[in-house]
Amino acid sequence: MENLMENSQFQSIAEQNDDFRLHPSKGTFCLTSGIRALGKDSVREIIDIVRNFNNFNEDNDPYGEHDFGVFYYRNRQIFFKIDNYDREFLYLSPDVTNPKLTNKVLTVMLAQEY
């Protein structure tokens, strides 16, 4: 029974993270200086890739939460990561599955900036 609840929780988090990536205004969307330095057209294309990313697998998504992704853009390795904070951005969210208690932050970076 506990495993079913855990799987349900991971599925709920994955759905929320997918929705956030599609609608970045539902949280905070951060681009590192390395990403911004690629220029406006590249930034638009990278954001589009992040929004539509679906190459989640055991290596980059072991819990099935869709909170991390890796892809290549013009021979550059790009990472994105979703973190979940409390409403004041001071601590981690007390309940990631509850949008009323969670501020999502998505950061997109060059792998070398990690």
N, C-alpha and C positions, 0 to 999 in steps of 0.2 A: 504493500500500500504506500509506504514512504517513497519508494522508487517512482511510482505513478505520480505522486504529488511533485516530486523533484522534476520529472520529465515535463509535467504540465507547467511548472514554474519556468523552466528553461525555454519552453515553447512560447510562453507569454512574453518573456524578455526578448526573444528573437523577433517576434511580431512587432513589438514596440520599437526595437532597434531598426528593423526594416522600414517601418513607417517614418521614423525620425530621419533616416538617410534620404528617404524620398521627399520629406518635408522638413528641411533643415531649420525652418523658422520655429519648429516645436522645441528647440533647444538652442545651444550655443555651438556654432560651427566655426572652428579655428583652422586657419591655414598658416603654416610656418613660413618664415622668410624665404626659405629655399623654394617652396612651392610658389609663393608670390613672385619670386625673381624670374620664374619661367615665362611670365607675361600673361596678359589678359586672356588671349585665345587658349593658351595651354591650361590656365586655371579653369576656364569654362569646361574644357574637355575632361580634365581630371575630376572636377565636381560631378560631371555627368557619369563618369565611370564609377565613382563612389556611390552615387545615388542608385545606380542599376547593378551594382556588384552582386553576384550570386554564386561565386566560386568558393563557397564555404566548404571546408573539409576537416578531417580529423586533425590535420597539422595546424591549421590556423583558427579552428573553431572547436576545440575539444569538448566544450560544454553545450554546444548548439545554441549559443546566445547571439550569434551574428554581430559580435562587438569588435571584431578585428579582421582586417583584410590586407592582402598583399597583392600588388599587380605591377606590371611594367608599363611605363609610358615613355616612349621615345628613348629606349635603352636606359631608363632610370627606374630603379626600384622604388615604389611608393607604398607607404603604410598608411592605414587609417585605423583609428582606435576610438571606441566610445567608452567614456567613463560616466559613472552615475554618482552624483553628489546630492547632498541634502538641499533643502530649499535655500539655505543661506550660503551655499558653496563652501562650507567650512569642513565638512566631513563627508564620508561616503554615505549614500542614501541608506536610511534605516530599513527600507523595503523597496528594492528596485522594481518590483512588479506594480507598485502603486505610483502612478504619474503625479498624484497630488503631493507626494513626499520626495519626488526625484527631479533633479535638474540634469538633463543629459548634455554631455559635452563631446563633440566629435572633433578630433584633431586629425588633420591630413598633413603628412610630412614626407620628405625624402628619407629613405632608409638610413642614409648617412647622418641624418640629423637626430636619430634616435639615441 
